[in-house]
Amino acid sequence: MTYVEDELNSQPECWTRAAAEATAYAHALPAAGERVAIVGCGTSYFMAQAVAALREGSGQGETDAFAASEFPYGRPYDRVVALTRSGTTTEVLELLGRLRDGTPTRTRTTAITADPRTPVMEAADDVVVLGYADERSVVQTRFATTALTLLRAHLGLHDETVLDDCRTALSTPLPEGLIECTQFTFLGRGWTVGLANEAGLKMREASLSWTEAYPAMEYRHGPISVTTRSTATWMFGEAPEGLAQQVRDTGALWVAGVLDPLAELVRAQRLAVAVAAARGLDPDRPRHLTRSVILTPAI
């Protein structure tokens, strides 16, 4: 078994622990009414998109999501939350450093990480360590979903049924013919757009697949034109009326989101590993990637 398989299979236990810890970490997480930005890189950026939509959609305050490298420093926030599995990512550390120095204004910061032995522990005002969700694989699975579970629980949006759905996602066979597809498209609405983006990234990282992700309503505005009989189109959450049939009319495989969207992401993680295996690839060591992106200054 690969590291990533072992890690994705451990997610129900990680989510249970994170949900239970949400109250203890409440002081470090955004309070209702705060104006918040959530930042990250790669997978963490897509989790930030999901959390931002959940928080603002539940009426708990204006919330934006940014890639750490694209943070708008001229915009005021009460708190910035940085998601960083490694605690060493260059763009995240630079952002936290600038905010700590008050450039241009002083903003309180929180880092959610997996490793307490890294520079982020000193870079942020508050730190949440999810060490039990750390990973040996380059490809992120359980840290990302565990951090999202912690934040869903903090927002009062965690439901125990997601654990049952996660176990179902891990134990139920993938739809017939899915692994054989050559193009994969993931769709979302609201907070699940971030999950769709992450599913696409997992497929690209682990299996080198041709993968796209869109807000569901945008799929009809052009992207559906490249859909063929070798395409799988996967919906996270409830699909817009008529979209499933439009996809089926192209000959593509339609995959409905029948579980909690976070559990659907677990199914997509399994798909990425399965396609990688079918192509003779090692999903633990994607080409050109490292566990953390650390940029060295130009000489």
C-alpha positions in Angstrom: 0.0 0.0 0.0 1.3 3.5 -0.8 1.6 6.2 1.8 -1.3 8.1 0.2 -3.6 5.1 0.3 -2.9 4.7 4.0 -3.4 8.4 4.6 -6.7 8.7 2.8 -8.0 5.7 4.5 -7.4 7.2 7.9 -9.6 10.3 7.3 -12.6 9.2 9.3 -10.5 9.0 12.5 -8.7 12.3 11.7 -12.0 14.1 11.1 -13.5 12.8 14.3 -10.5 14.2 16.3 -10.5 17.5 14.5 -14.3 18.1 15.1 -13.7 17.3 18.8 -10.8 19.8 19.0 -12.7 22.7 17.4 -13.9 24.2 20.7 -10.4 24.0 22.3 -9.0 26.0 19.3 -11.8 28.5 19.1 -9.6 31.3 20.5 -7.2 30.9 17.5 -9.9 30.7 14.8 -12.0 33.6 13.4 -14.8 34.9 15.6 -18.2 35.7 14.1 -18.2 39.1 12.6 -14.5 39.3 11.9 -13.4 40.2 8.4 -11.2 37.3 7.4 -8.9 36.2 4.6 -7.9 32.6 4.3 -4.7 31.8 2.3 -2.8 28.8 1.1 -0.9 27.3 -1.8 -2.0 24.5 -4.0 -4.4 22.2 -2.2 -4.5 24.6 0.8 -5.7 27.4 -1.5 -8.6 25.3 -2.7 -9.5 24.4 0.9 -9.4 28.1 1.6 -11.9 28.7 -1.2 -14.3 26.1 0.4 -14.0 27.6 3.9 -14.4 31.1 2.7 -17.7 30.3 0.9 -18.9 28.3 3.9 -18.2 31.0 6.4 -19.6 33.9 4.5 -22.6 31.9 3.3 -23.5 31.1 6.9 -23.5 34.8 7.8 -20.5 34.7 10.1 -18.6 37.5 8.3 -17.0 38.6 5.1 -14.4 36.0 4.0 -12.1 35.9 1.1 -9.7 33.3 -0.2 -6.4 33.9 -1.9 -3.3 32.1 -3.1 -0.7 33.3 -0.6 1.4 34.8 -3.4 -1.6 36.9 -4.5 -2.7 38.4 -1.2 -3.9 42.0 -1.5 -1.9 43.8 1.2 -3.9 47.1 0.8 -7.1 45.4 1.9 -7.9 45.5 5.6 -8.7 42.2 7.5 -9.3 41.5 11.2 -7.6 38.1 10.8 -5.7 36.1 8.2 -5.8 32.3 8.4 -2.9 30.5 6.6 -3.3 26.8 5.8 0.2 25.2 5.4 0.8 21.5 5.9 4.6 21.8 5.9 4.9 25.1 7.8 7.8 25.9 5.4 6.2 27.2 2.2 7.9 30.4 1.1 4.9 32.4 0.0 3.0 31.7 3.3 6.0 32.6 5.5 6.6 35.8 3.6 2.9 36.8 3.9 2.9 36.1 7.7 6.1 38.0 8.1 4.8 41.1 6.3 1.6 41.0 8.3 3.4 40.7 11.6 5.6 43.7 10.7 2.5 45.7 10.1 3.0 46.2 6.4 0.8 48.1 5.7 -1.3 47.5 8.8 -1.1 45.1 11.7 -3.4 42.1 11.2 -3.8 39.1 13.6 -2.7 35.8 12.0 -3.5 32.1 12.5 -1.6 29.2 11.0 -3.0 25.7 10.7 -0.2 23.3 10.1 0.8 19.7 10.6 4.4 20.1 11.8 5.3 22.0 15.1 9.0 22.0 14.3 8.8 24.5 11.4 9.2 28.3 11.0 5.4 28.9 10.8 5.2 28.3 14.6 7.0 31.7 15.1 5.6 33.5 12.1 1.9 33.5 13.2 0.2 35.0 16.2 -1.9 31.8 16.8 -1.1 28.3 15.7 -3.3 25.2 15.3 -1.3 22.0 15.0 -2.9 18.9 13.4 0.1 16.6 13.8 -2.0 13.5 13.6 -3.0 14.5 10.1 0.5 14.9 8.8 1.5 12.9 5.7 4.5 11.2 4.2 3.2 11.4 0.7 3.8 14.5 -1.4 0.2 14.4 -2.4 -2.1 15.9 0.2 -5.2 14.1 1.3 -6.0 13.9 5.0 -4.3 17.1 6.2 -6.4 19.2 3.8 -9.7 17.5 4.7 -9.0 17.5 8.4 -8.2 21.2 8.4 -11.5 21.8 6.6 -13.3 19.6 9.1 -11.9 21.6 12.0 -13.1 24.8 10.4 -16.5 23.4 9.5 -16.9 22.3 13.1 -15.8 25.8 14.3 -18.5 27.3 12.1 -21.1 24.9 13.5 -21.5 23.2 10.1 -20.0 19.8 10.9 -22.5 16.9 10.9 -21.6 13.4 12.2 -23.2 12.0 9.1 -20.1 13.1 7.1 -18.2 10.4 8.9 -20.5 7.7 7.7 -20.4 9.2 4.2 -16.6 9.1 4.4 -16.5 5.4 5.3 -18.9 4.8 2.5 -16.6 6.7 0.1 -13.7 4.5 1.2 -15.5 1.2 1.0 -17.8 1.5 -2.1 -16.4 0.6 -5.5 -15.9 3.4 -7.9 -18.4 3.7 -10.7 -17.9 1.2 -13.5 -15.8 2.6 -16.4 -14.6 5.6 -14.5 -10.9 4.6 -14.2 -10.8 4.0 -18.0 -11.8 7.5 -18.8 -9.1 9.8 -20.3 -10.6 13.2 -19.3 -12.0 14.2 -16.0 -14.1 17.2 -15.2 -15.2 18.2 -11.7 -18.0 20.6 -11.0 -19.1 22.5 -7.8 -21.5 25.1 -6.6 -20.8 27.5 -3.7 -18.4 26.0 -1.2 -17.9 22.9 -3.3 -16.2 24.8 -6.1 -13.1 24.7 -4.0 -13.5 20.9 -3.6 -13.9 20.5 -7.4 -10.7 22.4 -7.9 -8.9 20.2 -5.4 -10.3 17.0 -7.0 -8.8 18.2 -10.3 -5.5 19.0 -8.7 -5.4 15.5 -7.1 -5.9 13.9 -10.5 -3.2 16.0 -12.2 -0.7 15.4 -9.4 -1.1 11.7 -8.8 -2.1 10.4 -12.2 -1.0 13.0 -14.7 -4.6 13.1 -16.0 -6.3 15.7 -18.3 -8.4 17.3 -15.7 -10.5 20.4 -15.4 -12.8 22.0 -12.7 -15.5 24.6 -13.0 -18.5 26.2 -11.2 -21.3 23.9 -12.4 -23.2 26.7 -14.2 -20.1 27.8 -16.1 -19.6 24.3 -17.6 -22.3 25.0 -20.1 -20.6 28.2 -21.2 -18.0 26.6 -23.4 -16.2 23.8 -21.5 -18.8 21.2 -22.3 -17.8 21.5 -26.0 -14.7 19.3 -25.3 -16.7 16.6 -23.5 -16.6 13.2 -25.3 -17.4 9.5 -24.6 -14.1 9.2 -22.8 -14.9 12.1 -20.4 -16.1 11.7 -16.8 -18.0 14.7 -15.4 -18.3 14.6 -11.6 -20.7 16.8 -9.6 -19.9 17.8 -6.0 -23.2 18.5 -4.4 -26.6 19.1 -6.1 -26.4 19.7 -9.9 -28.2 22.5 -11.7 -31.4 21.3 -13.3 -30.9 19.6 -16.7 -27.1 19.5 -16.5 -26.8 15.8 -15.9 -28.8 15.0 -19.0 -26.9 17.5 -21.1 -23.7 15.7 -20.1 -25.1 12.3 -20.8 -26.2 13.6 -24.3 -22.5 14.1 -25.1 -21.8 10.4 -24.4 -19.8 11.2 -21.3 -20.0 9.4 -18.0 -22.0 11.5 -15.4 -21.0 10.9 -11.8 -23.6 12.3 -9.3 -22.5 13.6 -5.9 -24.5 11.4 -3.6 -22.5 11.9 -0.4 -21.5 14.9 1.6 -19.3 16.8 -0.7 -16.2 16.4 1.5 -16.8 12.6 1.3 -17.1 13.0 -2.5 -13.6 14.5 -2.4 -12.4 11.3 -0.7 -13.9 9.3 -3.6 -12.0 11.5 -6.0 -8.8 10.9 -4.0 -9.4 7.2 -4.5 -9.9 7.7 -8.2 -6.6 9.6 -8.5 -4.7 6.7 -6.8 -6.5 4.1 -8.9 -5.8 5.8 -12.2 -2.2 6.3 -11.1 -1.9 2.5 -10.5 -3.5 1.7 -13.8 -0.9 3.8 -15.6 2.0 2.4 -13.6 2.7 5.7 -11.7 3.7 6.2 -8.1 1.2 8.6 -6.5 3.4 9.2 -3.5 6.1 10.8 -5.7 4.5 12.9 -8.5 7.0 14.2 -11.1 8.5 17.7 -10.6 6.8 18.0 -7.2 8.1 18.2 -3.6 6.3 18.1 -0.3 6.9 21.8 0.3 7.7 24.6 -2.1 10.7 26.5 -0.8 12.0 29.2 -3.1 15.6 30.3 -2.9 16.5 33.9 -3.5 18.1 34.7 -6.8 21.9 35.1 -6.6 
